[in-house]
Amino acid sequence: MTTISNNRRRKKISPRAAFFLIIIAVVLCAGLLWRDAAANLVWKMLSPVLSMRNEAAVSSTGFFGGFASNVKLAEENRLLHEALASTTSLLVDRNFLYAENLDLKRRLGRTITNPILLAAVLMRPPGIPYGTLMIDVGSRDGVREGDLVSSSGSSYVGRISTVYDTTARVTLFSAPGQTHQGLLRGEVPLTLVGQGSGSMSGEVPVGIGVSVGDPVLLPSITPEFIARVSAVNHPEGQSFQSVYLSIPSNPLELRFVEVHIRGN
């Protein structure tokens, strides 16, 4: 007959341990049942903090982005003001030299009194052949073939080629096939050949220095500016360099011109 010793009897769980086990079980059950509710509660508590952080980041980015944009605009504005000041200075200098030139000729008995007639441009390409304009003054207004036409003051763009009673046709210096004699910087002879679209070309010996922006004048007692150098091409081994020029105004944008009536 087998007997069980009293030492091997199962140990009973104490009341205190049982209480802690019940508490742990309740907590685990509550966690499982109320997990979503707890997560929502935590999210609601943290969301204002996260929102404030995001707004601060956006505000910081917007501030620095706006600051950079303002700096860029200020720099562009400064450059434009400098360019305007430079252009204004050049214009004042040009007008002064032009007035001085006329005054000198007047003192030497070479007064220029030819009248200037304002004309409106009635037609321009493509309404009429390229390289020409139709204006609203003609023989009744004293206009004659050969009269110079300018876009502003002493900036000439062409000559009167055909005259009617109340209108006239202007052929631009840049009209294809047109040939004119000019003076590079007012001193170097240059034959100009029209290429159309306000462009002309010519050639000068390689030894003559030519720079983009150099003016070309008509041989005359008065300063008659007709073009400015826009590009220079010097092929290696050639004796001449090609000079490309443009007239002072875009013929497709001209609304008014001035006809310089020649004396009888």
Secondary structure, 3 states (H helix, E strand, C coil): CCCCCHHHCCCCCCHHHHHHHHHHHHHHHHHHHCHHHHHHHHHHHHHHHHHHHHHHHHHHHHHHHHHHHHHHHHHHHHHHHHHHHHHHHHHHHHHHHHHHHHHHHHHCCCCCCCCEEEEEEEECCCCCCCCEEEECCCHHHCCCCCCEEEEECCEEEEEEEEECCCCEEEEECCCCCCEEEEEECCCEEEEEEEEECCEEEEEEECCCCCCCCCEEECCCCCCCEEEEEEEEECCCCCCEEEEEEECCCCHHHCCEEEEECCCC
